Amino acid sequence: MERQEILQWLREESNAALETLWSRADETRRCAVGDEVYLRGLIEFSNFCINNCAYCGLRVDNRTNRRYRMPEEEILDAAQKAASLGYGTIVLQSGNDPYNTDAWVAELVRKIKRTANIAVTLSLGEQAFETLALWREAGADRYLLRFETSDVRLFRRIHPSNCGEGHIRITLLQWLAELGYEIGGGMMVGLPGQSYESLAADLEICAQLDLDMIGIGPYIAHRETPLGRQAANYVLPPDQQVPNTETMACKALALARLMRPDANIPATTALATADKANGLAHGLTRGANIVMPNVTPIHYRRHYVIYPDRYSEVMDPDSHYRYVVDALSALGRPIGKGPGASPALARKGNGFKAADGGPGGDV
């Protein structure tokens, strides 16, 4: 898809025209990955973070958030809960917490693999090449690292970093592919300072990286962050600034499906939070084939506040499962069995590659 066509769709306001986009994306999804919706059990096991990203409620300078670390036994119990509910994958997610040592995470992955027949996805932020290699060798199957924006200047403005002049997360996604992970990236839509040209470039990056998973959600402000308190210092003129609406996020999701037909694309929690009545259904009828129900114990989950008022915040794991099952039943979409690997793997011939000789170095 040419840049001009991407921009035309991103700026499209006609409901009739957008119905054409939704229909094209849904049909492409059906032909490329089928009607099954695969469920990933999300375990948010620590909300400690040493980073100070301008948009994230987990940032180290947010003193209002009650911090927690789930004990290992509770993490293993949550993984077993996900398996008992029939989820083929768990997603281990955390802030950038120094407590999560390389060896501890590797052993945690091994224990999960020994006790549950389930794929393991890690979402643990920016890591060294050797660390990622160790976790891959321990049995981790996938890694999620949203690059948030491909605009390097905007990225550095919202994401303080001392990692050189390039975009470190895009580099890391390339390393993850070398190591044989299924790789997931993606972006926020409507980030203050994000132009239409920038969002179009984000979609092109998703296609160029040949991502196995693409996560797209609207930016939701957190009042205890610089971006939430001082948005006026970041936003562009109205004709340039991408709005952080559910509809705009759906445009990006649908275009991602058209540009990467065989990727796994979730109907994200942010999308469902932006429109609690229709966000999940809209995502699933506009290109998505993945949902990530939360299996974190509810007394922890309310403190994992990347952004506030998540739609799943008050649901325990069983309630969230039933909510998703009912939503899928209403749409006539069956639940997929097993881990739901990206169909792109067969096309790419992806597999684990030895880490020796890799770039190395801390990032």
C-alpha positions in Angstrom: 0.0 0.0 0.0 1.4 3.3 -1.0 1.9 6.1 1.6 -0.7 8.3 -0.1 -3.4 5.6 0.2 -2.5 5.0 3.9 -2.8 8.7 4.6 -6.1 8.9 2.7 -7.6 6.2 4.8 -6.3 7.7 8.1 -7.9 11.0 7.2 -11.1 9.4 5.9 -14.3 10.7 7.8 -17.1 9.2 5.6 -18.9 6.4 7.5 -19.8 4.7 4.2 -16.1 4.7 3.1 -15.0 3.4 6.4 -17.5 0.6 6.2 -15.6 -0.5 3.1 -12.3 -0.4 5.0 -13.8 -2.4 7.9 -15.2 -5.0 5.4 -11.9 -5.3 3.5 -9.9 -5.8 6.7 -12.4 -8.4 8.1 -12.4 -10.4 4.8 -8.6 -10.3 4.6 -8.4 -11.5 8.2 -10.9 -14.4 7.5 -8.9 -15.5 4.4 -5.4 -15.1 5.9 -5.8 -16.4 9.5 -9.4 -17.8 9.7 -12.3 -17.1 12.0 -10.7 -18.5 15.2 -9.9 -16.0 17.9 -6.9 -17.1 20.1 -6.8 -16.2 23.7 -3.6 -15.1 25.5 -3.6 -15.1 29.3 -2.0 -11.9 30.6 0.0 -12.0 33.8 1.2 -8.6 35.0 3.6 -9.8 37.6 5.4 -6.6 38.7 4.6 -2.9 38.3 8.1 -1.7 39.5 9.9 0.2 36.7 13.2 2.1 36.6 12.2 4.0 33.5 10.6 7.4 33.4 8.6 7.3 30.2 6.5 10.5 29.8 3.2 8.6 29.0 3.3 5.6 31.3 1.7 5.3 34.8 4.4 2.8 35.9 7.1 5.5 35.5 9.5 5.6 38.4 8.5 9.2 39.3 4.9 8.3 39.8 4.8 8.1 43.6 1.0 7.6 43.8 1.1 4.1 42.5 1.2 1.2 45.0 4.0 -1.1 43.9 3.9 -4.9 43.9 5.8 -7.9 42.8 3.9 -11.2 42.5 5.7 -14.1 44.3 6.9 -16.8 42.0 4.3 -19.3 43.3 1.5 -16.9 42.4 2.9 -16.4 38.9 3.0 -20.2 38.4 -0.6 -20.5 39.8 -1.7 -17.8 37.3 -0.1 -19.7 34.5 -1.9 -22.9 35.6 -5.1 -20.9 35.7 -4.6 -19.7 32.2 -4.0 -23.3 31.1 -7.1 -24.5 32.9 -9.2 -21.9 31.1 -7.9 -23.3 27.8 -5.6 -20.5 26.8 -2.8 -21.6 24.6 -0.4 -18.8 25.6 0.5 -16.7 28.6 2.0 -13.3 28.4 4.4 -12.4 31.2 4.5 -8.7 31.5 6.3 -6.4 33.8 7.8 -2.9 34.2 11.5 -2.7 33.7 12.2 -4.1 37.1 15.8 -4.9 38.2 14.4 -7.7 40.4 13.7 -9.6 37.2 17.3 -10.9 36.8 18.2 -12.8 33.7 18.6 -16.1 35.5 15.4 -15.7 37.5 13.3 -15.1 34.4 14.9 -17.9 32.6 14.2 -20.3 35.4 10.6 -19.0 35.6 10.1 -19.8 31.9 11.5 -23.3 32.4 9.2 -24.0 35.3 6.2 -22.8 33.4 7.2 -25.0 30.4 7.6 -28.0 32.7 4.3 -27.7 34.4 1.9 -26.3 31.7 1.5 -27.2 28.0 1.4 -23.5 27.0 3.4 -21.0 24.9 5.2 -18.3 26.8 5.3 -14.7 25.6 7.6 -12.2 27.3 6.9 -8.5 27.5 9.7 -7.2 29.7 10.9 -4.1 27.9 14.4 -3.3 26.5 17.0 -5.9 27.2 20.5 -6.9 26.2 21.0 -9.3 23.3 22.5 -11.9 25.6 19.6 -11.6 27.9 17.1 -12.2 25.1 19.2 -15.1 23.9 19.2 -16.7 27.3 15.4 -16.4 27.7 14.9 -17.9 24.2 17.1 -20.8 25.1 15.1 -21.3 28.3 11.9 -21.8 26.2 10.3 -18.4 25.6 8.4 -18.5 22.4 7.5 -14.9 21.7 8.5 -11.4 22.7 6.3 -8.3 22.7 7.9 -4.9 22.4 5.8 -2.1 21.1 8.0 0.6 19.5 5.1 3.1 20.3 6.2 5.5 17.5 8.7 5.2 14.7 9.4 8.9 14.8 12.8 9.0 16.6 12.5 12.6 17.8 9.0 11.9 19.3 10.2 8.6 20.8 13.1 10.3 22.5 10.8 13.1 23.8 8.5 10.7 25.5 11.0 7.9 26.3 14.2 9.2 27.9 17.0 7.0 26.7 20.8 7.0 26.4 21.0 4.3 23.8 22.5 6.2 20.9 21.0 8.0 17.9 18.8 5.2 16.4 15.4 3.9 17.5 16.5 1.2 20.1 13.2 -0.7 20.1 13.2 -1.2 16.3 16.8 -2.5 16.6 15.7 -4.8 19.4 12.8 -6.2 17.3 15.4 -7.0 14.6 17.5 -8.8 17.2 14.5 -10.8 18.5 13.8 -12.0 15.0 17.5 -13.1 14.6 17.0 -15.1 17.8 14.0 -17.0 16.5 11.3 -15.4 18.6 7.9 -14.7 17.2 8.1 -10.9 17.4 5.4 -8.5 18.3 5.5 -4.7 18.0 3.1 -1.9 17.4 2.2 1.6 18.4 0.0 4.0 20.2 -2.5 6.0 18.1 -3.1 9.6 18.9 0.0 10.1 20.9 0.4 13.9 21.5 2.9 15.0 18.9 2.0 12.2 16.4 1.3 13.4 12.9 -0.6 11.5 10.2 2.7 11.1 8.3 4.2 9.6 11.5 1.4 7.1 11.9 1.6 6.1 8.3 5.3 5.5 8.8 4.5 3.3 11.9 2.3 1.1 9.7 5.0 0.8 7.1 7.5 -0.2 9.8 5.2 -3.0 10.9 5.1 -4.3 7.4 8.9 -3.8 6.8 9.8 -5.7 10.0 7.4 -8.5 9.0 6.0 -8.6 12.5 4.3 -11.8 13.6 2.1 -9.8 16.1 1.0 -6.2 15.8 -0.5 -4.4 18.8 -2.3 -1.1 18.2 -4.3 0.9 20.6 -5.4 4.5 21.2 -3.2 6.6 23.5 -5.0 7.0 26.9 -3.7 9.8 29.1 -2.5 9.1 32.7 -2.8 12.2 34.9 0.3 11.4 36.9 2.6 11.6 33.8 4.1 14.6 32.0 2.2 13.7 28.9 -1.1 13.6 30.9 -0.4 16.9 32.7 1.2 18.9 29.9 -0.4 17.6 26.7 -0.6 21.1 25.3 3.2 21.2 25.2 3.3 18.2 22.9 0.3 18.3 20.6 0.5 19.5 16.9 -1.9 21.8 15.1 -5.3 20.2 14.7 -4.9 19.4 11.0 -1.7 17.5 11.8 -2.3 15.9 15.2 -3.7 12.4 15.0 -6.7 12.1 17.4 -6.6 9.3 20.1 -10.1 8.1 19.3 -11.3 4.5 19.0 -12.2 5.1 15.4 -8.7 6.2 14.5 -7.2 3.2 16.3 -9.5 1.0 14.3 -8.4 2.6 11.1 -4.8 1.8 11.9 -5.7 -1.8 13.0 -7.6 -2.4 9.7 -4.7 -1.0 7.6 -2.3 -3.1 9.5 -4.4 -6.2 8.6 -4.4 -5.2 4.9 -0.6 -4.5 4.9 0.3 -7.7 6.9 -2.5 -10.2 6.2 -1.1 -13.2 8.1 0.0 -11.4 11.3 -1.7 -12.0 14.6 -3.4 -8.8 15.6 -5.2 -8.3 19.0 -8.2 -6.4 19.9 -6.3 -4.6 22.6 -7.3 -3.7 26.1 -6.7 0.0 25.2 -9.2 -0.3 22.3 -11.8 -2.0 24.6 -11.2 0.7 27.3 -11.6 3.6 24.8 -15.1 2.3 24.0 -16.2 -0.1 26.7 -19.5 -0.8 24.9 -18.1 -1.6 21.5 -14.3 -1.5 21.4 -13.7 -5.3 21.7 -16.3 -6.1 19.0 -15.1 -3.4 16.7 -11.6 -4.7 16.9 -12.6 -8.2 16.1 -14.8 -7.1 13.1 -12.1 -4.8 11.7 -9.1 -7.1 11.4 -8.2 -8.5 14.9 -8.0 -12.2 15.7 -6.5 -12.2 19.2 -7.8 -11.3 22.7 -5.7 -11.1 25.8 -7.8 -11.8 28.9 -6.2 -10.9 32.2 -5.4 -13.7 34.6 -3.5 -11.5 37.1 -5.1 -11.7 40.5 -7.4 -8.7 40.8 -5.9 -7.3 43.9 -2.7 -6.7 41.9 -4.2 -5.8 38.6 -5.8 -2.5 39.8 -2.2 -1.3 40.5 -0.9 -2.0 37.0 -1.8 1.4 35.7 -0.1 2.1 32.5 -3.2 4.1 31.9 -6.3 4.4 34.1 -9.7 2.8 34.2 -9.0 -0.3 32.1 -12.2 -2.1 31.1 -11.0 -5.4 32.7 -9.9 -3.8 35.9 -12.8 -5.1 38.0 -13.0 -8.6 36.4 -11.4 -11.6 38.1 -9.9 -14.2 35.7 -13.0 -16.3 35.5 -15.3 -13.2 34.9 -12.9 -11.9 32.2 -13.0 -15.3 30.5 -16.8 -15.4 30.5 -16.9 -11.8 29.2 -14.7 -12.7 26.3 -16.5 -16.0 25.5 -19.9 -14.2 25.5 -18.5 -11.5 23.2 -17.1 -14.1 20.8 -20.3 -16.0 20.8 -22.3 -12.9 19.9 -20.0 -12.4 16.9 -20.1 -16.1 15.9 -16.3 -16.4 16.3 -14.9 -19.7 17.6 -12.1 -19.8 20.2 -8.9 -21.1 18.7 -7.2 -24.2 20.2 -3.5 -24.3 21.1 -0.9 -21.5 21.0 -2.1 -19.9 17.8 1.3 -19.4 16.2 1.5 -16.8 13.5 0.9 -18.2 10.1 3.8 -16.1 8.9 6.2 -18.5 10.6 5.8 -21.1 7.9 6.3 -18.5 5.2 9.4 -17.1 6.9 10.9 -20.5 7.9 11.5 -19.0 11.3 13.4 -20.9 13.9 15.8 -20.5 16.8 19.3 -19.3 15.8 22.3 -19.6 18.1 23.1 -16.4 19.9 26.9 -16.5 19.5 28.2 -13.8 17.3 25.2 -11.5 18.0 25.5 -7.8 18.6 25.6 -8.1 22.4 26.0 -5.1 24.7 23.6 -3.5 27.1 20.9 -1.3 25.8 
